[in-house]
Amino acid sequence: MKIKNFKTAYIFSILSLGFLSVSCEKVVQLDLNEIEETYIIDGMVSNIQDYNYVKLSKLSGFYDNQVGEGVSGANVKVEDEDGNVFTLTETTQGLYTNPLLLGQAFKKYNLTIEVGNETITAETSIPGNVEIDTIEIQEVTSPFFAGDFVGFVYWIDDENAENYYRIRAFENSKKTSPLYISSDVLYNGIRTGTPLFTNELYLNDTLRIELMQIDKQNYNYWNSLAQNADVQNPPAAPGNPEGNIVGTNATGFFGGYNMAIDTVIIE
Amino acid sequence: MLKTTFLTLIMLFSLSNIAQEKFTISGSVKDNTNGEDLIGVNVLIKELPGVGSATNVYGYYSLTVPAGNYTLIYKYVGYNTIDENIEVSKDIVINKELIPESAELMEVKVTAVKDDENIKSNEISTIKFDPKEIETIPVIFGEKDILKTVTLLPGVSSAGEGNSGFFVRGGGADQNLILLDGALVYNASHLLGFFSVFNSDALKDINLVKGGMPAEYGGRVSSVMDIKMKEGNSKGLSVSGGIGTISSKLTVEAPIVKDKGSFMISGRRTYADIFLTFAPDENIQNSTLYFYDLNLKANYTVSEKDRIFLSGYFGRDRFGFQDQFGFDWGNATGTVRWNHIYNSKLFSNTSFIYSNYDYRINIGAAGFSFGSSIQDFNLKQDFQWFANDKHNIKFGINAVHHTFSPGEVEVTNDAPLQASEVQKSIGFEGAAYISDEFKISPLFNVVYGVRYSNYAALGNGDVFEYNEVGEVINTLNFEKGEVVKWYHGIEPRLATNYILNDVSSVKASYARNNQYVHLLSNSTTGSPTDIWLPSSNNIKPQISDQFTLGYFRNFKNNMFEFSVEGYYKTLDNLIDYRVGAELNFNAQVEGDLVYGEGRAFGTEFLIRKKKGDLTGWVGYTLSRSQRQFKEINNGEWFSARQDRIHDISVVLMYSFSERIKASTSWIYYTGDAVTFPNGKYEMDGTTYYYYSERNGYRMPNYHRLDLGVTFYGKKFKTVIDPVTKEEVQKEKRFQSNWNVSVYNAYARENVFSITFRESETNPGQSEAVQLALFKIVPAITYSFNF
């Protein structure tokens, strides 16, 4: 449960002050320091075939025209806790995969990347199963929402463990999802759910929901990223999330996910 | 340390106790028009230079003289001086009422009082305000606000555009002790910081201490802002009010029994929500948006020696949208106070104070609500002993019981959540102090004292221990009331004044302060959801040591006051956050904190003109404020956000006539130190920004001009004196004025925030977007009193 609704109130108050004054937004050019060469690792090991990969890219300067350009020619290996080693090969620029690699619940995975003179490592784990209980769609008429509908996803939390979740929700054929992160502090062991406020939904849209159980380190990483990305209510002192990447010039995350996927059409 | 101080005190008294028969003159001084106690009235003996007393905050004075005939002088700026011949052959009580200069007719304006308090008093780094003095200074939305006006003085800076939060000498916003009639106000702002909770109409006196705090104050490391509410008119009914752009307010004062007791009730409410009903959008019509304040005070003189006060403050902000969303927060404080005069030399003040702050967010749409609160019960016993003509001693004790509730969640039946609560923290904060104002010679006086403070974090369940990276390594369980951790400390205080000559003096001070409660805030401007946390086994008390040296000089018969003050302040055990710290609803929030130190130093210049048609001041501060944390910027010193190197303010008020007064202020300061990204990367298809150093960049410099003009209705009317048949000017009972102001008159686009996003027109390209909140903001306010 993330307390984010303050943001709404904030916008609301700024809007109401708008009765009396005009706020003014404008793009400015900042004089920013040079970046140091840094590798970015975005890796995933999961129980779903398509979601086992490592993306290797380089940090871009703030004013660079592109972001996430892949790095080729790296040696990428994933080893599970039983000692099985999977070598990942480059399928498209910077994307490394191995069709034999399929994550299993309650297992640990080690990543090793050799690129240039660098050796980068990371360790993650895949928690237990989680199932989507129901998906609900509610019609909304409120100034807070961009779309006409809000989706809610429900699942049952395991009482005997501290559980952490990440949800991806894609409208129609969209390739990116808003970031939804949740922990069971407020719903240990019950049927729970979360609204997917950030997805903009209209009649006849398709909504694909991926509910993923993750470990605490994984939760902390995405939660930090979410805080930094919060434009309306930015943290007083933004910084780079710590993640689990070990290496002198590398950052990012290699995460284990136990996923459940479901799709609904809004009728 | 304590022991030696007491011994020194005893020795000093035995030296000065000469065996000559002495008697005490004591009493109280009030305003003749409304019966308000006058604070800081000088009571002097013409025949005995250097002997005198000043009334305390309850208007009480006491001075001891040898038997004889004297001329007793009561003088106070803005009031007519009273000279009175008295014969002292026994202890006597003299209560006086002074007549304000303005109540006199213009021709007989008296300027007898030598306005050199700034030279003679040993107060250093202190700003005093009478809300009346500053009422014409233009403010945003025309809403008079002492917390904003105070930032126009050197050493005090605003927390941001339109914001009522303030930083004193490089300290944090949570390091200011804000007291309203002795009650701690935890969150002094409304509407996300745009307005302070202090309704100027209800206030009598504001005192801000930036350094060298007197020993009776403690608990915050950077400043003390002591605000007193009006007691209420004990002479007759008076009503004042105002209708403004944002809010309306009404204050009613009246005697309970004439000259024995009175009350004051003052209310303010905003009405932006009234405009909402005119909105074209039905959804906006169904929204709630307002705040209100209610100040209440009553006092009653039970006997010549006893007086009882009751005061209270209630204020709340409410936001809401139908039953889907609600957000409200506010403070409630209450004070019961008993003044007792044990004998003509010993004045006692006993206070019982309650203070509460809470917020609640109700997500009706999702079936749950959550909130947090902090609640204090505070018992304070203060004594003032007017020992003799050389020593004025203050001592007392203070005990506070704190209950911190960091978060709890309530749910409706069908909500997919469980009701739950982050464990409450209970704490006991105690203090004892003694200080002596010692007039060593007519030219040299010293206030020295010591405060002993302590804090006990009391058990009430689980207590966590963390490792270097903030992971729980041990969980300890404590019984209710068991001491988890006890901190205590000695806080020496010293302020000296050496008067060089009639027009100049040199002052110096030192103060140590311990702070046992800390504010966790992850937003730049402060928010109602910020959480107060007490010291614990993990969080040590913040400690500050501040040295100040100042030179004070008056020119042109005290028409101009000039001062320059330098300070150096160290801060220990400051709090910052790990990246990704989860501050709300986190039982293990202490694992997300990191601890470090700070230093702040600077020089403040002030030239002030207090008399004549043109009044005002020019202030300039050159200062730095830096922090050092092992975990941030590789342990190197970095600028605090409020490290504003240059800070200039110019405030001018001009009286064209009795009926038209204009005012203007101009401020300039170095932009805040901020953290900007210099890189970007992609995770799961989304672009995120990469940061290389904390506070390594600067916001653009801030400057702004405000203008205001106040038109007063006719103050006097011509009547025919029934006896002499002559035309005389008589003050009208009903007085009113119109205030027109313009905030940010030259429409400077001051930057409120800079955020980062992907360009809409050029995907893949990132851009920085600056937001300027206010361009020109005009406002109009109508005020009246009768």
Boltz contact constraints between the chains, C-beta under 6 A:
constraints:
  - contact:
      token1: [A, 3]
      token2: [B, 584]
      max_distance: 6.0
  - contact:
      token1: [A, 5]
      token2: [B, 361]
      max_distance: 6.0
  - contact:
      token1: [A, 6]
      token2: [B, 529]
      max_distance: 6.0
  - contact:
      token1: [A, 9]
      token2: [B, 319]
      max_distance: 6.0
  - contact:
      token1: [A, 9]
      token2: [B, 327]
      max_distance: 6.0
  - contact:
      token1: [A, 13]
      token2: [B, 192]
      max_distance: 6.0
  - contact:
      token1: [A, 16]
      token2: [B, 272]
      max_distance: 6.0
  - contact:
      token1: [A, 16]
      token2: [B, 289]
      max_distance: 6.0
  - contact:
      token1: [A, 19]
      token2: [B, 275]
      max_distance: 6.0
  - contact:
      token1: [A, 21]
      token2: [B, 774]
      max_distance: 6.0
  - contact:
      token1: [A, 21]
      token2: [B, 777]
      max_distance: 6.0
  - contact:
      token1: [A, 22]
      token2: [B, 775]
      max_distance: 6.0
  - contact:
      token1: [A, 23]
      token2: [B, 773]
      max_distance: 6.0
  - contact:
      token1: [A, 24]
      token2: [B, 749]
      max_distance: 6.0
  - contact:
      token1: [A, 24]
      token2: [B, 772]
      max_distance: 6.0
  - contact:
      token1: [A, 25]
      token2: [B, 769]
      max_distance: 6.0
  - contact:
      token1: [A, 25]
      token2: [B, 771]
      max_distance: 6.0
  - contact:
      token1: [A, 26]
      token2: [B, 770]
      max_distance: 6.0
  - contact:
      token1: [A, 27]
      token2: [B, 767]
      max_distance: 6.0
  - contact:
      token1: [A, 27]
      token2: [B, 769]
      max_distance: 6.0
  - contact:
      token1: [A, 28]
      token2: [B, 768]
      max_distance: 6.0
  - contact:
      token1: [A, 28]
      token2: [B, 770]
      max_distance: 6.0
  - contact:
      token1: [A, 30]
      token2: [B, 768]
      max_distance: 6.0
  - contact:
      token1: [A, 32]
      token2: [B, 678]
      max_distance: 6.0
  - contact:
      token1: [A, 33]
      token2: [B, 678]
      max_distance: 6.0
  - contact:
      token1: [A, 35]
      token2: [B, 678]
      max_distance: 6.0
  - contact:
      token1: [A, 35]
      token2: [B, 679]
      max_distance: 6.0
  - contact:
      token1: [A, 40]
      token2: [B, 681]
      max_distance: 6.0
  - contact:
      token1: [A, 42]
      token2: [B, 683]
      max_distance: 6.0
  - contact:
      token1: [A, 59]
      token2: [B, 679]
      max_distance: 6.0
  - contact:
      token1: [A, 59]
      token2: [B, 681]
      max_distance: 6.0
  - contact:
      token1: [A, 59]
      token2: [B, 690]
      max_distance: 6.0
  - contact:
      token1: [A, 60]
      token2: [B, 680]
      max_distance: 6.0
  - contact:
      token1: [A, 61]
      token2: [B, 679]
      max_distance: 6.0
  - contact:
      token1: [A, 62]
      token2: [B, 677]
      max_distance: 6.0
  - contact:
      token1: [A, 62]
      token2: [B, 678]
      max_distance: 6.0
  - contact:
      token1: [A, 62]
      token2: [B, 679]
      max_distance: 6.0
  - contact:
      token1: [A, 62]
      token2: [B, 680]
      max_distance: 6.0
  - contact:
      token1: [A, 62]
      token2: [B, 766]
      max_distance: 6.0
  - contact:
      token1: [A, 65]
      token2: [B, 764]
      max_distance: 6.0
  - contact:
      token1: [A, 65]
      token2: [B, 765]
      max_distance: 6.0
  - contact:
      token1: [A, 66]
      token2: [B, 764]
      max_distance: 6.0
  - contact:
      token1: [A, 67]
      token2: [B, 680]
      max_distance: 6.0
  - contact:
      token1: [A, 67]
      token2: [B, 682]
      max_distance: 6.0
  - contact:
      token1: [A, 67]
      token2: [B, 687]
      max_distance: 6.0
  - contact:
      token1: [A, 68]
      token2: [B, 682]
      max_distance: 6.0
  - contact:
      token1: [A, 142]
      token2: [B, 283]
      max_distance: 6.0
  - contact:
      token1: [A, 143]
      token2: [B, 283]
      max_distance: 6.0
  - contact:
      token1: [A, 175]
      token2: [B, 685]
      max_distance: 6.0
  - contact:
      token1: [A, 176]
      token2: [B, 685]
      max_distance: 6.0
  - contact:
      token1: [A, 176]
      token2: [B, 686]
      max_distance: 6.0
  - contact:
      token1: [A, 186]
      token2: [B, 409]
      max_distance: 6.0
  - contact:
      token1: [A, 186]
      token2: [B, 417]
      max_distance: 6.0
  - contact:
      token1: [A, 186]
      token2: [B, 420]
      max_distance: 6.0
  - contact:
      token1: [A, 187]
      token2: [B, 417]
      max_distance: 6.0
  - contact:
      token1: [A, 187]
      token2: [B, 418]
      max_distance: 6.0
  - contact:
      token1: [A, 192]
      token2: [B, 416]
      max_distance: 6.0
  - contact:
      token1: [A, 193]
      token2: [B, 416]
      max_distance: 6.0
  - contact:
      token1: [A, 220]
      token2: [B, 580]
      max_distance: 6.0
  - contact:
      token1: [A, 223]
      token2: [B, 580]
      max_distance: 6.0
  - contact:
      token1: [A, 224]
      token2: [B, 579]
      max_distance: 6.0
  - contact:
      token1: [A, 224]
      token2: [B, 580]
      max_distance: 6.0
  - contact:
      token1: [A, 225]
      token2: [B, 688]
      max_distance: 6.0
  - contact:
      token1: [A, 227]
      token2: [B, 580]
      max_distance: 6.0
  - contact:
      token1: [A, 231]
      token2: [B, 755]
      max_distance: 6.0
  - contact:
      token1: [A, 235]
      token2: [B, 522]
      max_distance: 6.0
  - contact:
      token1: [A, 236]
      token2: [B, 522]
      max_distance: 6.0
  - contact:
      token1: [A, 236]
      token2: [B, 523]
      max_distance: 6.0
  - contact:
      token1: [A, 236]
      token2: [B, 524]
      max_distance: 6.0
  - contact:
      token1: [A, 237]
      token2: [B, 675]
      max_distance: 6.0
  - contact:
      token1: [A, 237]
      token2: [B, 694]
      max_distance: 6.0
  - contact:
      token1: [A, 238]
      token2: [B, 675]
      max_distance: 6.0
  - contact:
      token1: [A, 238]
      token2: [B, 691]
      max_distance: 6.0
  - contact:
      token1: [A, 239]
      token2: [B, 579]
      max_distance: 6.0
  - contact:
      token1: [A, 239]
      token2: [B, 691]
      max_distance: 6.0
  - contact:
      token1: [A, 240]
      token2: [B, 691]
      max_distance: 6.0
  - contact:
      token1: [A, 241]
      token2: [B, 579]
      max_distance: 6.0
  - contact:
      token1: [A, 241]
      token2: [B, 580]
      max_distance: 6.0
